[in-house]
């Protein structure tokens, strides 16, 4: 083994050691490859946020993003930067007037004691009450307040479990559903049920305010569309199955 090869491996071990202990007490064993994947995913999310105004486990664990279950499809989820989500909760808190101290308290307890430690997309009723009670005594109407504000949705299968939700997301979900139907219908009307990617991206959807690039990625990811490289460029096709 050459000395240059040994030097290269030694440098890699030192860099991995720096990642494992960043001096701030974080001693989780992230490898160099994990760190690069983290940064690549973070950059991709920033790019997507620029195209879509308003995962991976490492970003969830580091509390960079949150994952939310959507009601637009069985496997549909939304990824949102945690700081954006917390800003939405802060806006809800700011709407309460001075005489509505109880409401402000519930939202603050939800933000501090629930969101900060519960990273999964859902939470059971008992666990929710236990975490909220870290701030003070909880009443049934407090849970209703969180649901009415759009922060929680009750699961249909198990009424004792809630999905965490994004406030005021109704118009976005409507745009996703209608945009999917319109884009699929557009391709179905073409001769071969396909279109060049460059041409498709220039199309405007009538029933969705979301970016066409968002809908293309959405339908490719869900399996409704596929891409094929042709001599003239990238083709977007309806999936045969």
ChimeraX commands (.cxc) that place a marker at each C-alpha (Angstrom):
marker #1 position 0.00,0.00,0.00 radius 0.5
marker #1 position 1.45,3.37,-0.99 radius 0.5
marker #1 position 2.04,6.23,1.45 radius 0.5
marker #1 position -0.26,8.51,-0.57 radius 0.5
marker #1 position -3.13,6.02,-0.16 radius 0.5
marker #1 position -2.55,5.84,3.59 radius 0.5
marker #1 position -2.52,9.65,3.78 radius 0.5
marker #1 position -5.82,9.86,1.93 radius 0.5
marker #1 position -7.50,7.36,4.26 radius 0.5
marker #1 position -6.12,9.16,7.30 radius 0.5
marker #1 position -7.62,12.44,6.09 radius 0.5
marker #1 position -10.98,10.76,5.59 radius 0.5
marker #1 position -10.88,9.31,9.13 radius 0.5
marker #1 position -10.08,12.75,10.56 radius 0.5
marker #1 position -12.99,14.33,8.66 radius 0.5
marker #1 position -15.36,11.60,9.84 radius 0.5
marker #1 position -14.17,12.16,13.43 radius 0.5
marker #1 position -14.92,15.86,13.11 radius 0.5
marker #1 position -18.44,15.03,11.95 radius 0.5
marker #1 position -18.99,12.58,14.81 radius 0.5
marker #1 position -18.11,15.19,17.45 radius 0.5
marker #1 position -18.71,18.76,16.31 radius 0.5
marker #1 position -17.82,20.24,19.68 radius 0.5
marker #1 position -21.44,20.94,20.51 radius 0.5
marker #1 position -22.17,17.68,22.25 radius 0.5
marker #1 position -23.57,16.00,19.14 radius 0.5
marker #1 position -21.89,12.59,19.11 radius 0.5
marker #1 position -24.13,10.70,16.71 radius 0.5
marker #1 position -22.05,8.63,14.31 radius 0.5
marker #1 position -22.57,10.37,10.97 radius 0.5
marker #1 position -20.13,9.22,8.28 radius 0.5
marker #1 position -18.74,11.54,5.64 radius 0.5
marker #1 position -21.16,10.03,3.11 radius 0.5
marker #1 position -24.12,10.74,5.47 radius 0.5
marker #1 position -23.03,14.35,5.78 radius 0.5
marker #1 position -22.78,14.80,2.01 radius 0.5
marker #1 position -26.21,13.19,1.54 radius 0.5
marker #1 position -27.64,15.51,4.21 radius 0.5
marker #1 position -26.27,18.58,2.39 radius 0.5
marker #1 position -27.43,17.37,-1.04 radius 0.5
marker #1 position -30.96,16.73,0.24 radius 0.5
marker #1 position -31.06,20.09,2.00 radius 0.5
marker #1 position -29.97,21.88,-1.18 radius 0.5
marker #1 position -32.66,20.05,-3.19 radius 0.5
marker #1 position -35.35,21.06,-0.71 radius 0.5
marker #1 position -34.26,24.69,-0.91 radius 0.5
marker #1 position -34.45,24.48,-4.71 radius 0.5
marker #1 position -37.94,22.98,-4.56 radius 0.5
marker #1 position -39.11,25.64,-2.09 radius 0.5
marker #1 position -38.00,28.32,-4.56 radius 0.5
marker #1 position -40.23,26.73,-7.21 radius 0.5
marker #1 position -43.06,25.91,-4.78 radius 0.5
marker #1 position -43.79,28.93,-2.55 radius 0.5
marker #1 position -45.39,28.99,0.54 radius 0.5
marker #1 position -36.91,12.89,3.33 radius 0.5
marker #1 position -34.87,11.86,4.76 radius 0.5
marker #1 position -34.53,10.57,8.37 radius 0.5
marker #1 position -31.40,12.59,9.08 radius 0.5
marker #1 position -33.13,15.91,8.31 radius 0.5
marker #1 position -36.09,14.88,10.46 radius 0.5
marker #1 position -33.87,13.87,13.34 radius 0.5
marker #1 position -31.95,17.14,13.15 radius 0.5
marker #1 position -35.31,19.01,13.19 radius 0.5
marker #1 position -34.69,20.70,9.87 radius 0.5
marker #1 position -37.91,19.48,8.28 radius 0.5
marker #1 position -41.21,17.90,9.27 radius 0.5
marker #1 position -43.22,15.34,7.31 radius 0.5
marker #1 position -47.00,15.65,7.13 radius 0.5
marker #1 position -49.56,13.12,5.86 radius 0.5
marker #1 position -51.85,14.60,3.21 radius 0.5
marker #1 position -55.40,13.55,2.41 radius 0.5
marker #1 position -54.87,13.78,-1.38 radius 0.5
marker #1 position -53.76,10.16,-1.64 radius 0.5
marker #1 position -52.89,7.12,0.43 radius 0.5
marker #1 position -49.14,7.66,0.16 radius 0.5
marker #1 position -49.10,11.44,-0.18 radius 0.5
marker #1 position -46.88,13.35,2.24 radius 0.5
marker #1 position -45.63,16.92,2.44 radius 0.5
marker #1 position -42.17,17.97,3.58 radius 0.5
marker #1 position -41.95,21.39,5.22 radius 0.5
marker #1 position -39.04,23.26,6.72 radius 0.5
marker #1 position -39.53,23.33,10.48 radius 0.5
marker #1 position -38.81,27.05,10.73 radius 0.5
marker #1 position -41.60,27.75,8.21 radius 0.5
marker #1 position -44.02,25.59,10.19 radius 0.5
marker #1 position -43.16,27.30,13.48 radius 0.5
marker #1 position -43.75,30.68,11.84 radius 0.5
marker #1 position -47.26,29.54,10.95 radius 0.5
marker #1 position -47.91,28.63,14.58 radius 0.5
marker #1 position -46.55,32.02,15.65 radius 0.5
marker #1 position -48.99,33.72,13.27 radius 0.5
marker #1 position -51.84,31.78,14.86 radius 0.5
marker #1 position -50.68,32.90,18.30 radius 0.5
marker #1 position -50.52,36.53,17.19 radius 0.5
marker #1 position -54.21,36.46,16.21 radius 0.5
marker #1 position -55.32,36.01,19.80 radius 0.5
marker #1 position -56.25,39.21,21.55 radius 0.5
marker #1 position -55.10,40.17,25.04 radius 0.5
marker #1 position -58.21,38.70,26.65 radius 0.5
marker #1 position -57.63,35.31,25.05 radius 0.5
marker #1 position -54.73,34.19,27.22 radius 0.5
marker #1 position -55.86,30.55,27.32 radius 0.5
marker #1 position -55.73,30.18,23.55 radius 0.5
marker #1 position -52.23,31.60,23.36 radius 0.5
marker #1 position -51.08,29.24,26.09 radius 0.5
marker #1 position -52.38,26.15,24.27 radius 0.5
marker #1 position -50.59,27.06,21.05 radius 0.5
marker #1 position -47.38,27.80,22.94 radius 0.5
marker #1 position -47.58,24.47,24.78 radius 0.5
marker #1 position -48.22,22.72,21.47 radius 0.5
marker #1 position -45.19,24.41,19.89 radius 0.5
marker #1 position -42.87,23.93,22.87 radius 0.5
marker #1 position -43.80,20.55,24.27 radius 0.5
marker #1 position -45.36,18.64,21.35 radius 0.5
marker #1 position -43.73,19.80,18.12 radius 0.5
marker #1 position -40.28,19.96,19.66 radius 0.5
marker #1 position -40.19,16.31,20.73 radius 0.5
marker #1 position -42.70,14.47,18.54 radius 0.5
marker #1 position -41.15,14.02,15.10 radius 0.5
marker #1 position -43.57,11.46,13.61 radius 0.5
marker #1 position -46.49,12.55,11.36 radius 0.5
marker #1 position -49.07,11.30,13.89 radius 0.5
marker #1 position -49.66,11.26,17.64 radius 0.5
marker #1 position -52.03,9.37,19.93 radius 0.5
marker #1 position -54.60,11.20,22.05 radius 0.5
marker #1 position -53.08,10.17,25.37 radius 0.5
marker #1 position -49.55,11.12,24.34 radius 0.5
marker #1 position -50.79,14.46,23.04 radius 0.5
marker #1 position -52.51,15.24,26.34 radius 0.5
marker #1 position -49.46,14.12,28.31 radius 0.5
marker #1 position -47.13,16.40,26.36 radius 0.5
marker #1 position -49.50,19.37,26.48 radius 0.5
marker #1 position -49.93,18.92,30.22 radius 0.5
marker #1 position -46.25,19.78,30.64 radius 0.5
marker #1 position -47.46,23.36,30.21 radius 0.5
marker #1 position -50.56,23.10,32.40 radius 0.5
marker #1 position -53.89,21.35,32.91 radius 0.5
marker #1 position -55.54,20.29,29.66 radius 0.5
marker #1 position -59.25,20.34,28.79 radius 0.5
marker #1 position -61.12,18.65,25.94 radius 0.5
marker #1 position -61.83,22.02,24.32 radius 0.5
marker #1 position -58.09,22.65,24.09 radius 0.5
marker #1 position -57.72,19.74,21.65 radius 0.5
marker #1 position -60.69,21.06,19.69 radius 0.5
marker #1 position -58.97,24.43,19.49 radius 0.5
marker #1 position -55.88,22.87,17.92 radius 0.5
marker #1 position -58.04,20.96,15.43 radius 0.5
marker #1 position -60.09,24.03,14.48 radius 0.5
marker #1 position -56.85,25.94,13.90 radius 0.5
marker #1 position -55.76,23.29,11.39 radius 0.5
marker #1 position -52.84,21.95,13.43 radius 0.5
marker #1 position -54.35,18.49,13.96 radius 0.5
marker #1 position -56.60,16.17,11.94 radius 0.5
marker #1 position -58.27,13.13,13.47 radius 0.5
marker #1 position -57.47,9.86,11.72 radius 0.5
marker #1 position -60.44,8.16,10.10 radius 0.5
marker #1 position -59.32,4.62,10.93 radius 0.5
marker #1 position -58.45,5.33,14.56 radius 0.5
marker #1 position -60.21,8.35,16.15 radius 0.5
marker #1 position -57.75,8.23,19.06 radius 0.5
marker #1 position -54.89,9.17,16.74 radius 0.5
marker #1 position -54.25,12.55,15.10 radius 0.5
marker #1 position -52.26,13.60,12.06 radius 0.5
marker #1 position -50.20,16.74,12.45 radius 0.5
marker #1 position -51.45,19.23,9.88 radius 0.5
marker #1 position -50.43,22.46,8.18 radius 0.5
marker #1 position -52.84,25.38,8.77 radius 0.5
marker #1 position -54.54,26.92,5.73 radius 0.5
marker #1 position -53.30,24.20,3.38 radius 0.5
marker #1 position -56.73,23.55,1.87 radius 0.5
marker #1 position -56.19,25.63,-1.27 radius 0.5
marker #1 position -52.83,23.94,-1.88 radius 0.5
marker #1 position -54.33,20.45,-1.57 radius 0.5
marker #1 position -57.09,21.46,-3.97 radius 0.5
marker #1 position -54.47,22.68,-6.43 radius 0.5
marker #1 position -52.56,19.40,-6.17 radius 0.5
marker #1 position -55.66,17.28,-6.86 radius 0.5
marker #1 position -56.93,19.43,-9.71 radius 0.5
marker #1 position -53.48,19.89,-11.23 radius 0.5
marker #1 position -52.95,16.13,-11.31 radius 0.5
marker #1 position -56.22,15.57,-13.16 radius 0.5
marker #1 position -55.57,18.38,-15.62 radius 0.5
marker #1 position -52.03,17.28,-16.45 radius 0.5
marker #1 position -53.04,13.64,-16.96 radius 0.5
marker #1 position -55.96,14.77,-19.14 radius 0.5
marker #1 position -53.61,16.95,-21.18 radius 0.5
marker #1 position -51.32,14.03,-21.97 radius 0.5
marker #1 position -54.24,11.69,-22.70 radius 0.5
marker #1 position -55.38,14.05,-25.44 radius 0.5
marker #1 position -52.03,13.85,-27.28 radius 0.5
marker #1 position -51.59,11.28,-30.07 radius 0.5
marker #1 position -49.10,9.07,-28.25 radius 0.5
marker #1 position -49.94,10.20,-24.71 radius 0.5
marker #1 position -46.58,11.91,-24.39 radius 0.5
marker #1 position -44.94,15.32,-24.72 radius 0.5
marker #1 position -41.46,16.75,-24.74 radius 0.5
marker #1 position -40.42,17.86,-21.26 radius 0.5
marker #1 position -39.41,21.32,-22.49 radius 0.5
marker #1 position -42.82,21.87,-24.12 radius 0.5
marker #1 position -44.76,20.45,-21.17 radius 0.5
marker #1 position -43.02,22.70,-18.67 radius 0.5
marker #1 position -44.18,25.76,-20.63 radius 0.5
marker #1 position -47.85,24.78,-20.37 radius 0.5
marker #1 position -50.11,26.64,-17.96 radius 0.5
marker #1 position -52.66,24.81,-15.84 radius 0.5
marker #1 position -56.08,26.42,-15.51 radius 0.5
marker #1 position -57.12,24.83,-12.23 radius 0.5
marker #1 position -53.90,24.93,-10.22 radius 0.5
marker #1 position -51.71,27.84,-9.18 radius 0.5
marker #1 position -48.80,25.49,-8.49 radius 0.5
marker #1 position -45.76,25.36,-10.77 radius 0.5
marker #1 position -46.00,22.88,-13.66 radius 0.5
marker #1 position -42.59,21.49,-12.65 radius 0.5
marker #1 position -44.07,20.60,-9.26 radius 0.5
marker #1 position -46.91,18.63,-10.84 radius 0.5
marker #1 position -44.56,16.81,-13.23 radius 0.5
marker #1 position -42.31,15.71,-10.35 radius 0.5
marker #1 position -45.36,14.80,-8.27 radius 0.5
marker #1 position -46.83,12.50,-10.94 radius 0.5
marker #1 position -43.46,10.95,-11.82 radius 0.5
marker #1 position -42.86,10.20,-8.14 radius 0.5
marker #1 position -46.31,8.65,-7.74 radius 0.5
marker #1 position -45.86,6.49,-10.83 radius 0.5
marker #1 position -48.47,8.09,-13.10 radius 0.5
marker #1 position -45.83,9.52,-15.44 radius 0.5
marker #1 position -42.46,8.31,-16.67 radius 0.5
marker #1 position -39.62,9.94,-18.58 radius 0.5
marker #1 position -37.86,8.49,-21.62 radius 0.5
marker #1 position -34.76,9.86,-23.32 radius 0.5
marker #1 position -35.35,10.34,-27.05 radius 0.5
marker #1 position -33.05,11.58,-29.85 radius 0.5
marker #1 position -34.76,14.99,-29.63 radius 0.5
marker #1 position -34.77,15.29,-25.83 radius 0.5
marker #1 position -36.56,14.07,-22.72 radius 0.5
marker #1 position -40.10,12.76,-23.19 radius 0.5
marker #1 position -42.79,12.67,-20.52 radius 0.5
marker #1 position -45.22,9.78,-20.98 radius 0.5
marker #1 position -48.26,8.40,-19.22 radius 0.5
marker #1 position -47.30,5.15,-17.52 radius 0.5
marker #1 position -48.80,2.14,-19.28 radius 0.5
marker #1 position -49.82,0.41,-16.07 radius 0.5
marker link #1:1,2 radius 0.2
marker link #1:2,3 radius 0.2
marker link #1:3,4 radius 0.2
marker link #1:4,5 radius 0.2
marker link #1:5,6 radius 0.2
marker link #1:6,7 radius 0.2
marker link #1:7,8 radius 0.2
marker link #1:8,9 radius 0.2
marker link #1:9,10 radius 0.2
marker link #1:10,11 radius 0.2
marker link #1:11,12 radius 0.2
marker link #1:12,13 radius 0.2
marker link #1:13,14 radius 0.2
marker link #1:14,15 radius 0.2
marker link #1:15,16 radius 0.2
marker link #1:16,17 radius 0.2
marker link #1:17,18 radius 0.2
marker link #1:18,19 radius 0.2
marker link #1:19,20 radius 0.2
marker link #1:20,21 radius 0.2
marker link #1:21,22 radius 0.2
marker link #1:22,23 radius 0.2
marker link #1:23,24 radius 0.2
marker link #1:24,25 radius 0.2
marker link #1:25,26 radius 0.2
marker link #1:26,27 radius 0.2
marker link #1:27,28 radius 0.2
marker link #1:28,29 radius 0.2
marker link #1:29,30 radius 0.2
marker link #1:30,31 radius 0.2
marker link #1:31,32 radius 0.2
marker link #1:32,33 radius 0.2
marker link #1:33,34 radius 0.2
marker link #1:34,35 radius 0.2
marker link #1:35,36 radius 0.2
marker link #1:36,37 radius 0.2
marker link #1:37,38 radius 0.2
marker link #1:38,39 radius 0.2
marker link #1:39,40 radius 0.2
marker link #1:40,41 radius 0.2
marker link #1:41,42 radius 0.2
marker link #1:42,43 radius 0.2
marker link #1:43,44 radius 0.2
marker link #1:44,45 radius 0.2
marker link #1:45,46 radius 0.2
marker link #1:46,47 radius 0.2
marker link #1:47,48 radius 0.2
marker link #1:48,49 radius 0.2
marker link #1:49,50 radius 0.2
marker link #1:50,51 radius 0.2
marker link #1:51,52 radius 0.2
marker link #1:52,53 radius 0.2
marker link #1:53,54 radius 0.2
marker link #1:55,56 radius 0.2
marker link #1:56,57 radius 0.2
marker link #1:57,58 radius 0.2
marker link #1:58,59 radius 0.2
marker link #1:59,60 radius 0.2
marker link #1:60,61 radius 0.2
marker link #1:61,62 radius 0.2
marker link #1:62,63 radius 0.2
marker link #1:63,64 radius 0.2
marker link #1:64,65 radius 0.2
marker link #1:65,66 radius 0.2
marker link #1:66,67 radius 0.2
marker link #1:67,68 radius 0.2
marker link #1:68,69 radius 0.2
marker link #1:69,70 radius 0.2
marker link #1:70,71 radius 0.2
marker link #1:71,72 radius 0.2
marker link #1:72,73 radius 0.2
marker link #1:73,74 radius 0.2
marker link #1:74,75 radius 0.2
marker link #1:75,76 radius 0.2
marker link #1:76,77 radius 0.2
marker link #1:77,78 radius 0.2
marker link #1:78,79 radius 0.2
marker link #1:79,80 radius 0.2
marker link #1:80,81 radius 0.2
marker link #1:81,82 radius 0.2
marker link #1:82,83 radius 0.2
marker link #1:83,84 radius 0.2
marker link #1:84,85 radius 0.2
marker link #1:85,86 radius 0.2
marker link #1:86,87 radius 0.2
marker link #1:87,88 radius 0.2
marker link #1:88,89 radius 0.2
marker link #1:89,90 radius 0.2
marker link #1:90,91 radius 0.2
marker link #1:91,92 radius 0.2
marker link #1:92,93 radius 0.2
marker link #1:93,94 radius 0.2
marker link #1:94,95 radius 0.2
marker link #1:95,96 radius 0.2
marker link #1:96,97 radius 0.2
marker link #1:97,98 radius 0.2
marker link #1:98,99 radius 0.2
marker link #1:99,100 radius 0.2
marker link #1:100,101 radius 0.2
marker link #1:101,102 radius 0.2
marker link #1:102,103 radius 0.2
marker link #1:103,104 radius 0.2
marker link #1:104,105 radius 0.2
marker link #1:105,106 radius 0.2
marker link #1:106,107 radius 0.2
marker link #1:107,108 radius 0.2
marker link #1:108,109 radius 0.2
marker link #1:109,110 radius 0.2
marker link #1:110,111 radius 0.2
marker link #1:111,112 radius 0.2
marker link #1:112,113 radius 0.2
marker link #1:113,114 radius 0.2
marker link #1:114,115 radius 0.2
marker link #1:115,116 radius 0.2
marker link #1:116,117 radius 0.2
marker link #1:117,118 radius 0.2
marker link #1:118,119 radius 0.2
marker link #1:119,120 radius 0.2
marker link #1:120,121 radius 0.2
marker link #1:121,122 radius 0.2
marker link #1:122,123 radius 0.2
marker link #1:123,124 radius 0.2
marker link #1:124,125 radius 0.2
marker link #1:125,126 radius 0.2
marker link #1:126,127 radius 0.2
marker link #1:127,128 radius 0.2
marker link #1:128,129 radius 0.2
marker link #1:129,130 radius 0.2
marker link #1:130,131 radius 0.2
marker link #1:131,132 radius 0.2
marker link #1:132,133 radius 0.2
marker link #1:133,134 radius 0.2
marker link #1:134,135 radius 0.2
marker link #1:135,136 radius 0.2
marker link #1:136,137 radius 0.2
marker link #1:137,138 radius 0.2
marker link #1:138,139 radius 0.2
marker link #1:139,140 radius 0.2
marker link #1:140,141 radius 0.2
marker link #1:141,142 radius 0.2
marker link #1:142,143 radius 0.2
marker link #1:143,144 radius 0.2
marker link #1:144,145 radius 0.2
marker link #1:145,146 radius 0.2
marker link #1:146,147 radius 0.2
marker link #1:147,148 radius 0.2
marker link #1:148,149 radius 0.2
marker link #1:149,150 radius 0.2
marker link #1:150,151 radius 0.2
marker link #1:151,152 radius 0.2
marker link #1:152,153 radius 0.2
marker link #1:153,154 radius 0.2
marker link #1:154,155 radius 0.2
marker link #1:155,156 radius 0.2
marker link #1:156,157 radius 0.2
marker link #1:157,158 radius 0.2
marker link #1:158,159 radius 0.2
marker link #1:159,160 radius 0.2
marker link #1:160,161 radius 0.2
marker link #1:161,162 radius 0.2
marker link #1:162,163 radius 0.2
marker link #1:163,164 radius 0.2
marker link #1:164,165 radius 0.2
marker link #1:165,166 radius 0.2
marker link #1:166,167 radius 0.2
marker link #1:167,168 radius 0.2
marker link #1:168,169 radius 0.2
marker link #1:169,170 radius 0.2
marker link #1:170,171 radius 0.2
marker link #1:171,172 radius 0.2
marker link #1:172,173 radius 0.2
marker link #1:173,174 radius 0.2
marker link #1:174,175 radius 0.2
marker link #1:175,176 radius 0.2
marker link #1:176,177 radius 0.2
marker link #1:177,178 radius 0.2
marker link #1:178,179 radius 0.2
marker link #1:179,180 radius 0.2
marker link #1:180,181 radius 0.2
marker link #1:181,182 radius 0.2
marker link #1:182,183 radius 0.2
marker link #1:183,184 radius 0.2
marker link #1:184,185 radius 0.2
marker link #1:185,186 radius 0.2
marker link #1:186,187 radius 0.2
marker link #1:187,188 radius 0.2
marker link #1:188,189 radius 0.2
marker link #1:189,190 radius 0.2
marker link #1:190,191 radius 0.2
marker link #1:191,192 radius 0.2
marker link #1:192,193 radius 0.2
marker link #1:193,194 radius 0.2
marker link #1:194,195 radius 0.2
marker link #1:195,196 radius 0.2
marker link #1:196,197 radius 0.2
marker link #1:197,198 radius 0.2
marker link #1:198,199 radius 0.2
marker link #1:199,200 radius 0.2
marker link #1:200,201 radius 0.2
marker link #1:201,202 radius 0.2
marker link #1:202,203 radius 0.2
marker link #1:203,204 radius 0.2
marker link #1:204,205 radius 0.2
marker link #1:205,206 radius 0.2
marker link #1:206,207 radius 0.2
marker link #1:207,208 radius 0.2
marker link #1:208,209 radius 0.2
marker link #1:209,210 radius 0.2
marker link #1:210,211 radius 0.2
marker link #1:211,212 radius 0.2
marker link #1:212,213 radius 0.2
marker link #1:213,214 radius 0.2
marker link #1:214,215 radius 0.2
marker link #1:215,216 radius 0.2
marker link #1:216,217 radius 0.2
marker link #1:217,218 radius 0.2
marker link #1:218,219 radius 0.2
marker link #1:219,220 radius 0.2
marker link #1:220,221 radius 0.2
marker link #1:221,222 radius 0.2
marker link #1:222,223 radius 0.2
marker link #1:223,224 radius 0.2
marker link #1:224,225 radius 0.2
marker link #1:225,226 radius 0.2
marker link #1:226,227 radius 0.2
marker link #1:227,228 radius 0.2
marker link #1:228,229 radius 0.2
marker link #1:229,230 radius 0.2
marker link #1:230,231 radius 0.2
marker link #1:231,232 radius 0.2
marker link #1:232,233 radius 0.2
marker link #1:233,234 radius 0.2
marker link #1:234,235 radius 0.2
marker link #1:235,236 radius 0.2
marker link #1:236,237 radius 0.2
marker link #1:237,238 radius 0.2
marker link #1:238,239 radius 0.2
marker link #1:239,240 radius 0.2
marker link #1:240,241 radius 0.2
view
